[in-house]
Amino acid sequence: MKYNKTILISGALLLMLGILSCTKKLDEVVPQDTISKDQALKDPNAARTLYHGAYGRFRAFDATFFQLGEMRSDIWVDGLFTESVDGGLQNLYRHNISNLNVPFTNWGGFYNLIYNFNNVINIIPQTTLTSTEKDRILAEIYGLRAYVYYTMVRTWGAVPLNTEPVETITNTAETYKRRTGADTVMTQVKADIEQSLQLFGASNALPAGKRVYWSRMASLLLKGDVFIWSGTHMGGGNADFTTAKNALQEVRNLQGTTLDLQGNYADIFDPTKKSNNKEIIFAINYELQQAQMGMFANFRVNSIQANTLSFTQAATPTVSTAYPYVNGANRVGMNQAMINRLTAPPADQRINSSFRVMYSNASPFATRGVFLTKYVGTTAGTSQVYNNDFPIYRYADVLLLLAEAKTKLGEDPSAEIDAIRVRAYGAGYTPYVNSDVTTNMNAILEEYLKEFIGEGKRWWALRRAGDSYVYANLNPTYFSPASTAKFLLPLSLGMLQADPLLTQTTGY
């Protein structure tokens, strides 16, 4: 077939248009179902719609980002829940993964997203937008593309690298592409980050209003994340750790009225406090009458069971008293050991604002499961609306990544760990005392566990720390040096048959 240079934008992308601030010239953006290249080149409205559509596509991958970054960790393994198990999620936390049981086929769909990014990067410089607007758009998209490729290289290792738009296809063979080595992909990730930083220039401004657009701070934070990974896993060592530390320290130095930890942890996720939320650096946006966050339905409870469960070991009040309009299921949970670990004294405001334990409301009031409240949203009339934003990066990431970079350089991470702890526990927190690398890393990972429940961070934190930390924290029944489990994911038979240049991930 021959590609006709028409850029397709699904209806989901256009939902993003409703969240734009006045600085994005919302009144000039005209929704369209399809945008041709010629339209984008001549009409600034079409060019902006193309740009905003890329964010709409990014939002469609929220569940993939969450599952890849969390469900293979130690948080949800063999937990207590009230309904039948979600088999797909269970396969992830039990590492029941093989060449015949592939959890994410077709590269998780990420090349659809990469395709959109490549189109924007190619077309925007040719449009009639001002140079300032072009540079800002490109800076954001380069940052987003780097984030996606970083996610892919952590997931599969070698992946096909494609940074050019697809203009014409005359036969199927033109779509075949070999896997590019992980080192080369990571080099591209770092190059995209640097391109993003250069295009942003000296501006560290965060988006006005809702922080749902990429920024220079997001690129600096991603740079720190990436260089700690390459320093740990790709031979970069202290040189990469130093680069990471410097990027993260640059963001840390910007702490102030517009960038800081929220004193009240729940305020980070409150749908009514999105505007200029000082902890958020970049988040995926959800709004009433636009799109709702559906990926956590299995971490809640249905309305019938809500009448037979309680948040206290007593007959009343029931869960339905607190959340009368809640819907969903309860097919994923924490095991009792994890519940005990997270709820043990001293009281930690992060836990109370992340989930609540559900008990039977009849004697002996046994533990039945947990209800993830972090993304429970708001009510509209007699409906529960799941309109929390999903954070990709926030200021707590800066602190814990900086603590990790310092630790791996043999420096003292106490200041960053203490900043996280004092918010969690209050003035009576236990100050951290600097120790050896392993002890420091374990302390950082413990804060990661409690800080980012449900945010798709725990698996990546363990992986970035190093293989030994993964083995130390995961259930050896499912993941150990002696097991058949692998860090990277396999390709499906369908993928291998569709592209004869592809080879299976090593070990499968």
Order of alpha helices (4+ residues) and beta strands (2+ residues): beta-alpha-beta-alpha-alpha-alpha-alpha-alpha-alpha-alpha-alpha-alpha-beta-alpha-beta-alpha-alpha-alpha-beta-beta-beta-beta-beta-alpha-alpha-alpha-alpha-alpha-alpha
